């Protein structure tokens, strides 16, 4: 998103030139997605605890070290996927505004 805005100024500005590197843009995308994940994480975990009253089922014949995980909500990957999808929709919305 910032690449399209700042690429024309890459030859004259050092900050704008950073956005021409794919490694910088990838790192920035990871940081934004991670921050969305940190913002949504506590709310999602509390929601999952309300919905999944018993949490992670632990079998009786499993290792004793797993009994400490009883009550932990499952579907933690939902947090990662939701932050990536939200950031993707923000990017698509921005593209539609620009084009």
Secondary structure, DSSP 8 states (H G I E B T S, - for coil): -HHHHHGGGTTT-HHHHHTT-HHHHHHHHHHHHHHHHHHHHHHHHHHHHHHSSS-S---TTS-GGGGGGTT--S-THHHHHHHHHHHHHHHHHHHHHH-
